[in-house]
Structure formats: structure tokens, C-alpha cells
Amino acid sequence: MAHYTLSHWGLYEVEPRTGRDPAIAPFRRDPDPNPIGLYQLDPALKRLRVRRPAIRESWLRDGPGASPERRGQDAFVEVPWDEALDLVAGEIARVRKHFGNSAIFGGSYGWSSAGRFHHAQSQVHRFLNAAGGYVRHVDSYSLGAANVVLPHIVASMDELMASHTSWEVMARHTELFVTFGGVPVKNAQMNAGGVGLHGVALGLASMRQAGVPFVNIGPVRDNLGKAGVDAEWIACRPNTDTAVMLALGFVLCSENRVDRDFLDRCCVGYDTFAAYLTGAADGIAKTPEWAETISGVPAATIAALARRMAASRTMLNVSWSMQRASHGEQPFWAVIALAAMLGQIGQPGGGFGVGYGAANLVGSAHARVKGPTLSQGRPGIPDFIPVARIADMLLGPGEPFTYNGQTFAYPDIRLIYWAGGNPFHHHQDLNRLRRAWQKPETIVVNEQYWTATAKRADIILPATTTLERDDIGSATLEAFLVAMKRVVPPAHEARDDYDIFAALADRLGCAETFTENLDTMGWLRRLYDEGLAVNHERGFALPDFDSFWREGLVDLTAHDRPATMLADFVADPARRPLRTPSGRIEIFSEKIAGFGLSDCPGHAVWREPSEWLGADKAKCFPLHLLTDQPARRLHSQLDASPHSRAGKVAEREPVYLNPADAAARGIADGQIVEVFNDRGRCLAGAIISDDIMPGVARLSTGAWYDPDPATDLDRHGNPNVLTRDAPASSLSQGCSAQSCLVEIAPWTGDVPPVTAFDLPEFTTR
């Protein structure tokens, strides 16, 4: 009998086969199934599994802190589980005794399991809290700036993502869809917790069939799915979208096209913002001509679009990539201010979106069901860092940092425990991270595969994959609850994260706090049952656990409802206020202004990015590098699969260039090139495309990090050897990866082999 498994990139049907791995097929009701998950059992991935607990040779021989510069180069010694667990527990005990729990960093930033119980981040944090506490991270690389600024302006990012106007409503009511940064359908192939029915491509198609016109503003054309075929593309220099938004606002303001009634009822601070737009505040009018000199968008185009927006039911969208940049808060704040000036927020088909196409849930009409959530326990200590500041923390213990208007200090980390994620994929300036990675005395990693992070750990404990566990699949605004029954037995000596942490907790005397005397099935039953009463109150009659586990799937589509974001608030701002200080949309924020931050004042502003095509640095590095999500994997996951590798050029990640830029550098389509700046360099395979504007290059993230030990040249095309490890602003400390200048040249030397998928060297004691 077929059963189901859920992954971040889709719901799949599993058919057992005698003597062979089960067959994995897309869920038959998925209108746009994604092929990524079909390769989860591919031999190319099996070859890369961590088979047994392994200890870095120098650390095993000489103890904590031994030869940290050898991380990534040392051989490993495989040891029995009991020995490895004793070593890890002993290290945690040593660091707690001599330095306190504030010297332990609980690292987990990733997507190791779509199941809600075997969620590595919840597991490692629950364990470390049971053991007395740890230094945690807050926010995300994806939304670091947005997560901090949006609650001051309108609502938290989580609230907004779960309430976006649905695709069906836009198909019926939207008369103009304007997007800054496109609607990247390839990004929406996933959702944290898993995807049941892929809806973004279908949503765009329904709008296109209804005749909704699309305007795509940004440096690339091919990020709007099939709807982009008919879209108007307005090429705009990277990191300059805020200037265009301000100029659109100037036209609305100067031509008296703003909705004063909406601004007075639902917003605060418009007059202060208007004084900035007109130049009354700083002597610089934010005219279309002013914006043209910054963005390259013709002034006449900006003015015409502003008038068109005011005459139509307009939905404004901004992609998540906009805020992964210097001053990343500004485009999100500016698009909300612009939508408020139009006065269409809360109206069907109008208003704004902060991430259509970023994840499958944005624009979904599925019901918001209470899914299972494993408690991470009570924090033992208050210490934290913004997630993207890990290298700063390791390199500068004791140094101050600001976050959301307060000042904190970086802790002195002696031990990192990482479970779920791959910092040597997602962090910026990987050469700097390599230096920072030498600071801790011990690094422990739970991992399924020999990733770059696993190869740079001191102790690696082999963890199971999603297909090797029993779990419950559930995600925000998705169509199903899924009984994720084990598909295959654990590979080699792999253990569930839960079992690993339970064994460690037993050694550290906190087993009962961590496990509460429950095994995996006990937890699954408890977590499911905890949601029954809550869901019943919300009108969702779910089956009991045994029925759910037997049937395998709970279909929630009967509860689908069209949504219009912020409609309740707009209908009655006094009775349904927002959670902002004023209860209304804050075009000007007194609270943020009171922080006194020069790089993030009290309303949306234009500030020059640290690196952009208008900077002096562009004379040396004249191409702006975009580092987007890949189409054939999620982040770096399954990069070794045939599906991911089929999208590479000569085994390297492709870099996209405009024909004019390629011709100026003597680069031919398919040629191996070097992408470089003053932070690092990597090899990539050139693809020449008119979909990229001149002066811009695009290199997707996720190629497994593969530096040459002698030269630091990344041989595989990981763009994070090039990106800046600097905060978006002193407000959020979010990442600024999209503010990055490079140069590209043909590679003239011998082409080195890619070794990213090679196993490390093993030795004996």
C-alpha cells in the first residue's frame, strides 16, 4: 500500500518494492509537482552519507582546541557511538563548568526535516536548554531586515505571510500587478514544513488568463514564471528600488493623487514622509529625474507608472531579496508607504505583498491549522545574536552590537553544537568565516552528509534523513497534515537527532527534562493530540491520532477561503488596531526615529548601498552580482543529485551575463570563467542571456563549497566566497549579500577538478 512523505519541495507518494528502494512519485493532485524530491534516495547522495561517528584526528589526539587551522584538512577517525557520545557530553560538561552556558552556541539554520518533531533546530535547542542553556540566534538570513522593521510599521513578517491576499482574489480584482524583484516561482517550490499543492505558478497563470497586466521592475526579466512572457520589464540597477519607489511617491504626492482619507484613518506620519519626498525636509526632491540618475529607470517611465497605479486597482509586491542588502529595511518600508498613499490596502486585489513567489504559502487560500510543535523548553540564559552575525561573534567576543534599538555584547564562544543546516553554504564571505571557525575549541555537528560544514567539524554524529524517520508533516497555509511513516531504515549507523540528544541528556543528567519519558511515537501522539482541541475550536474536525496514522493524510482543502490582507483592520482601525505603537500603519515611526540610527531613520529613505554600480568600487569591480535561490535544489540540499548537477556548466554553477558584458570580456557561452573581488574568487560556467541587464551578473547559491587549500579559489561556483559579511543596518543586523560587486574574466589556466563531493580522508588512531 502506498503511503506519503512530505518534504520542503513537495508531497510525494511512496510505493514499497521488494528488494529495492521504494518508488517515489509526485503527489497525484499536485498541479505543479517539483522533481527535486524524487532524487532523495539517489546513489550519488547515498555515497556521501556520514556512516559512523567520526572525530577529527588532531582533536582526538590532542584534545579541545587542537590545530583549529586544520579544520577542513585533517583526516577523521571513526569511533563507536558510546565513545563519541561520551566525548560530546564531556565537552559540554567541561565548557559549562569552566566558562558557563554562555560559551555554548546552538547553531541550527536549515531545513533538515520537513517533519515537525524531527525538526533539527527544535531538537538541538530543546536539548541545550535542558542542559542549562545556550547562546541562540534570532531572525533569518532570508528576512533579517524585514523581521525587525515590519513590526514597527504594520505587523510581523509571520503575520503578513500568513494573511497575504490570495491568488484567486487578485485574479478577480487586481487591475495592475507591479513587482520589484519579480515573483520567482523557483523559490516558491518550497515551504518551511513542506508543500502539499504548489500554487504559485497556478496563481500567476490565473491572473494572466484574467488579463491582469504585470510590470516587473528589477535587473532580471526571467523571474516572473510564465506570466513574465507578457510582462513589461523595467530594467533597474540592483539595490536602487527604493529610489524608484520614492519617485513614484513623489509623483502621487505632487499631482495630488494620494488617498488622504485612507492616510488619515489608517496611518500615521504621512506628512513627515511627504516633506522628505518633496524635498522640504532635506532640500532634495525625490523626482523621477532624481531617481533616474540612481536607478537607470527613465524618468518618463516612472511618472507614467505612478499615474497608471493611481488609476488602477494595484497590487505592489517586493521580493525578499530586496531586503538582503545594504539598508534592506528601506524597500519594504517604502513599498508599504507607497501602497498606503494609493489607499488600496485592505481592498480586494489592491495593497501590497512582501514576498509573492518567495514561498508557497504566500498567497495561499488554505486554512491556517494548528500543526504539531515541539517545545524548545525554557531558555536557560538570555544571550543571543542576530543570525547573520556569527563570524562577528566568533572574531569579536565582548564587542558591542546594536539590535532593534538596544546595545548588546557578543559572547565568548568555546563550543558550537550545530544540527540542521550548513553555514559554509548560507553565510557570507566564507573566507572570513573560515578564519572565525578556528576560534571555538570544539565544534560538534549532527549531519547526514559530508558537507563542507561536516568536514570542518571536530566531532560528527551521523543523523537520519527525513525518509528514515516517523514524523508528522504540517506547514502554515498548506493543504494537508501528513503521516510521514519511515520509508527506508537508517543508513549505516545513523540515528535520529532525538535519539542522539536523548543519549547525551542521559549522560548530562537532564534526560527526563529533555525526553519527558516519551519515545518518538509517544511524542507524535502527544503533539498531534495537543492540536485537536485547538483545531476543533477553529472549526477543523480532525481524526484521532490512530485514524490519522492509519490513513496517512488529512485533506484540509474543504476549508479554503479567499483572503484579503489587512481587510479587517482597514474596515475598522479603531476596533481592530494593528500591534504597532500607534495601532496603525506607521509611515513615520516615532520609535525607530528615537533610536537615533543614521542608517535607519524614522521613515523610508534612500541611502547609498555599501556596494552598488554607483560606488567608486565599481571602477575596479564593475559588475553587480545577484545571488538568488537555485532552481534545482533548496539552498545547498541535494546538490550532489543528478537533478542538481544537470543544471551545471562543466560541473560548475552557471553565472549569467548580458551579451554586452560577455563580449567586452571575451567570454563565450559555456566557457569557464573566474568571478572575483577583494574578498574571494570562484570558478563558474558562463551563460549569456538577454534576461540580465548590462552591468549585472547572477550566480545562484548552493554549490557545495570547494576551496583549493593552497589558493582559496572555490572550484565549484559558491557565490558566498564573494558576498559581504556586513549588516544591512544597525537596526536589524540582517545580511547584505545582494550588495556585492565583482569582476569576471575567462579562466585561462588548467581547469581544476571539483572535489566538493569527495569524501574526507579517514585514518585509524
BELJO-V279145 format. One record per backbone hydrogen bond with DSSP energy under -0.5 kcal/mol. CO is the residue of the C=O (numbers start at 1). NH is the residue of the N-H. E is the energy in kcal/mol with one decimal. If there is no record, write none. Layout:
CO,NH,E
CO,NH,E
This chain:
3,14,-3.6
4,485,-0.6
5,12,-2.8
7,10,-1.5
7,195,-1.4
8,191,-1.3
10,7,-2.5
11,27,-2.0
12,5,-2.2
13,25,-2.6
14,3,-2.0
14,16,-0.5
15,23,-2.7
17,20,-1.3
20,17,-0.5
23,15,-2.6
25,13,-3.1
27,30,-1.9
30,33,-0.7
35,38,-1.6
36,39,-1.7
37,40,-1.3
39,42,-1.9
42,45,-1.3
42,46,-2.0
43,47,-2.1
45,48,-1.2
46,49,-1.5
48,450,-2.1
49,51,-0.7
51,493,-1.9
53,79,-2.3
54,460,-2.8
55,77,-2.8
56,60,-2.7
57,61,-2.2
58,62,-3.0
59,63,-2.5
63,66,-1.7
65,68,-0.6
67,70,-2.2
68,71,-1.6
70,73,-2.9
70,74,-2.4
75,57,-2.7
76,78,-0.5
76,763,-2.7
77,55,-2.5
80,84,-2.1
81,85,-3.0
82,86,-2.2
83,87,-2.3
84,88,-2.4
85,89,-2.7
86,90,-2.4
87,91,-2.1
88,92,-2.4
89,93,-2.4
90,94,-2.5
91,95,-2.7
92,96,-2.4
93,97,-2.3
94,98,-2.4
95,99,-2.6
95,100,-1.2
96,100,-0.7
100,103,-1.7
101,104,-1.8
103,414,-2.7
103,415,-2.1
104,106,-0.5
104,135,-3.3
105,107,-1.1
105,417,-2.6
107,419,-2.0
109,422,-0.7
114,474,-0.6
116,374,-0.6
117,119,-1.2
118,120,-0.8
119,122,-0.6
119,123,-2.4
120,124,-2.8
121,125,-1.9
122,126,-2.4
123,127,-2.4
124,128,-2.5
125,129,-2.3
126,130,-2.2
127,131,-1.7
128,133,-3.0
129,132,-1.6
134,136,-0.5
135,106,-2.1
136,385,-1.7
138,387,-2.4
140,144,-0.6
143,147,-2.8
144,148,-0.8
145,149,-2.2
146,150,-2.3
149,152,-0.9
149,153,-1.0
150,153,-0.7
150,154,-3.2
150,155,-0.8
153,586,-2.5
154,579,-0.5
156,160,-2.3
157,161,-2.9
158,162,-1.7
160,163,-1.7
160,164,-0.6
161,164,-0.6
166,170,-1.9
167,171,-2.4
168,172,-1.3
169,173,-2.3
170,174,-1.8
175,213,-0.6
176,178,-0.6
176,315,-2.6
177,179,-0.5
177,215,-2.6
178,317,-2.6
179,181,-0.7
179,217,-3.0
180,319,-2.5
183,185,-1.1
184,187,-1.3
184,188,-1.2
186,189,-0.8
187,190,-1.1
190,360,-2.4
191,194,-2.3
199,203,-2.4
200,204,-2.7
201,205,-2.2
202,206,-2.3
203,207,-1.8
204,208,-2.6
205,209,-2.7
206,210,-1.4
207,212,-2.5
208,211,-1.3
213,177,-2.5
214,232,-2.6
215,179,-2.9
215,217,-0.6
216,218,-0.5
216,234,-2.8
217,181,-2.5
218,236,-0.9
219,693,-2.3
221,223,-0.7
223,183,-2.2
224,227,-0.7
224,228,-0.7
225,228,-1.3
226,229,-1.5
227,230,-1.1
231,233,-0.6
232,216,-3.2
232,234,-0.6
233,235,-0.7
234,218,-2.1
237,240,-1.5
240,243,-0.6
240,244,-1.4
241,245,-2.7
242,246,-2.6
243,247,-2.1
244,248,-2.4
245,249,-2.3
246,250,-2.3
247,251,-2.1
248,252,-2.0
249,253,-2.7
250,254,-3.3
251,255,-2.0
252,257,-3.4
253,256,-1.3
258,260,-1.1
259,263,-2.2
260,264,-2.5
261,265,-2.2
262,266,-3.0
263,267,-1.3
266,585,-2.6
268,587,-1.8
268,588,-1.4
269,273,-1.7
270,274,-3.1
271,275,-1.8
272,276,-1.1
273,277,-2.3
274,278,-2.5
275,279,-0.7
275,280,-0.8
275,281,-2.2
277,286,-3.0
279,283,-3.0
283,285,-0.5
285,287,-1.8
287,291,-2.4
288,292,-2.1
289,293,-1.4
290,294,-0.7
291,295,-3.2
292,296,-2.1
295,237,-2.3
298,302,-1.8
299,303,-2.5
300,304,-2.3
301,305,-2.1
302,306,-2.2
303,307,-1.9
304,308,-2.1
305,309,-2.7
306,310,-2.0
307,311,-1.2
309,312,-1.1
312,314,-1.1
313,175,-3.0
313,176,-1.5
314,316,-0.5
314,351,-1.5
315,178,-2.7
316,353,-2.3
317,180,-3.0
319,322,-1.4
320,323,-1.4
321,324,-1.1
323,325,-1.0
324,738,-2.8
325,328,-1.4
327,330,-1.6
328,332,-0.6
329,333,-2.2
330,334,-3.1
331,335,-2.1
332,336,-1.5
333,337,-2.2
334,338,-2.6
335,339,-2.2
336,340,-2.3
337,341,-2.0
338,342,-1.6
339,343,-1.1
339,344,-1.1
341,259,-2.5
344,347,-2.0
347,350,-2.3
351,316,-2.2
353,318,-1.6
355,358,-2.5
355,359,-0.6
359,362,-1.1
361,363,-0.6
361,364,-2.3
363,167,-1.8
365,561,-2.7
367,369,-1.1
369,371,-0.9
373,375,-0.5
383,136,-1.7
385,138,-1.7
386,389,-2.3
387,390,-0.7
389,393,-2.2
390,394,-2.4
391,395,-2.6
392,396,-1.9
396,399,-2.2
399,410,-2.5
401,408,-3.3
403,406,-1.6
406,403,-2.7
408,401,-2.5
410,398,-3.1
411,413,-0.9
414,441,-1.8
414,442,-1.7
415,105,-2.7
416,418,-0.5
416,444,-3.0
417,107,-1.7
418,446,-2.4
420,109,-1.4
422,425,-2.4
422,426,-1.7
423,427,-1.9
429,432,-0.8
429,433,-1.9
430,434,-2.2
431,435,-1.3
432,436,-2.3
433,437,-2.8
435,438,-1.2
436,439,-2.0
441,65,-2.7
442,416,-2.2
443,458,-2.6
443,459,-2.0
444,418,-3.2
445,447,-0.6
445,461,-2.7
446,420,-0.8
447,463,-1.8
448,50,-2.5
449,451,-2.1
451,455,-2.3
452,456,-0.6
453,456,-0.9
454,457,-1.6
455,72,-1.2
458,56,-3.1
459,445,-2.6
460,54,-2.3
460,462,-0.5
461,447,-2.1
462,495,-2.1
465,468,-1.8
466,469,-1.4
467,487,-2.4
467,488,-2.0
471,484,-2.1
472,116,-2.8
473,482,-2.4
475,478,-1.4
479,556,-2.9
481,554,-2.4
482,473,-3.1
482,484,-1.0
483,485,-1.4
484,471,-1.9
491,494,-2.6
495,464,-1.3
496,500,-2.2
497,501,-2.8
498,502,-2.4
499,503,-2.0
500,504,-2.0
501,505,-3.1
502,506,-2.0
503,507,-1.5
504,508,-1.6
505,509,-0.6
505,510,-2.7
505,511,-0.7
506,509,-0.8
510,514,-2.0
511,515,-3.3
512,516,-2.1
515,518,-1.4
519,523,-2.3
520,524,-2.6
521,525,-2.3
522,526,-2.2
523,527,-3.2
524,528,-2.2
525,529,-2.7
526,530,-2.4
527,531,-0.9
528,531,-0.9
528,532,-0.7
529,532,-0.8
529,533,-0.7
530,534,-0.6
531,535,-2.7
532,536,-2.2
533,537,-2.1
534,538,-1.3
535,540,-3.2
536,539,-1.4
539,541,-0.7
540,542,-1.1
544,548,-2.6
545,549,-3.1
546,550,-1.9
547,551,-2.8
548,552,-2.9
552,483,-2.2
553,555,-0.5
554,481,-1.6
554,556,-0.6
556,559,-2.1
557,560,-1.8
563,166,-1.9
564,567,-1.7
565,346,-0.6
566,570,-2.4
567,571,-2.2
568,572,-1.3
572,576,-2.4
580,583,-0.7
583,578,-2.7
585,268,-2.3
585,587,-1.1
587,604,-0.5
588,590,-0.6
589,593,-2.3
590,594,-2.0
591,595,-0.6
592,595,-1.3
592,596,-0.5
592,597,-0.5
593,596,-1.3
596,598,-0.6
597,600,-1.1
602,589,-3.1
605,607,-0.6
612,615,-2.1
615,618,-1.4
616,619,-2.0
617,620,-1.4
617,621,-2.4
623,625,-0.6
623,742,-3.0
624,626,-0.5
624,697,-2.5
626,628,-0.6
626,699,-2.7
628,701,-2.6
633,635,-0.6
634,637,-2.7
636,639,-1.4
638,641,-1.8
641,645,-2.4
642,646,-1.7
644,647,-1.4
645,648,-1.4
648,650,-0.6
649,652,-2.1
652,649,-3.1
653,685,-1.8
654,700,-0.6
655,687,-2.5
656,698,-1.5
657,689,-3.0
658,662,-2.4
659,663,-2.7
660,664,-2.1
661,665,-0.8
662,665,-0.7
662,667,-2.8
663,666,-1.0
665,746,-0.5
668,671,-2.0
671,686,-3.0
672,747,-2.3
673,675,-0.5
673,684,-2.1
674,676,-0.5
674,745,-2.1
675,682,-2.3
676,743,-2.4
680,677,-2.1
681,714,-2.4
682,675,-2.9
684,673,-2.9
684,686,-0.5
685,655,-2.4
686,670,-3.1
687,657,-2.3
689,692,-1.0
691,221,-2.2
693,696,-1.3
695,624,-2.8
696,658,-0.6
697,626,-3.1
698,656,-2.6
706,715,-2.6
708,712,-2.8
713,708,-2.1
713,715,-0.6
714,683,-2.2
716,653,-2.1
717,719,-0.7
718,721,-1.4
719,722,-2.2
719,723,-1.1
720,430,-2.4
723,429,-0.5
724,726,-1.0
724,736,-0.5
726,736,-0.5
728,327,-2.9
729,733,-1.9
731,404,-3.5
734,728,-2.5
736,739,-1.8
738,740,-1.0
740,625,-2.8
742,623,-2.4
743,676,-2.7
745,674,-3.1
746,748,-0.6
750,752,-0.7
755,758,-2.0
761,76,-2.3
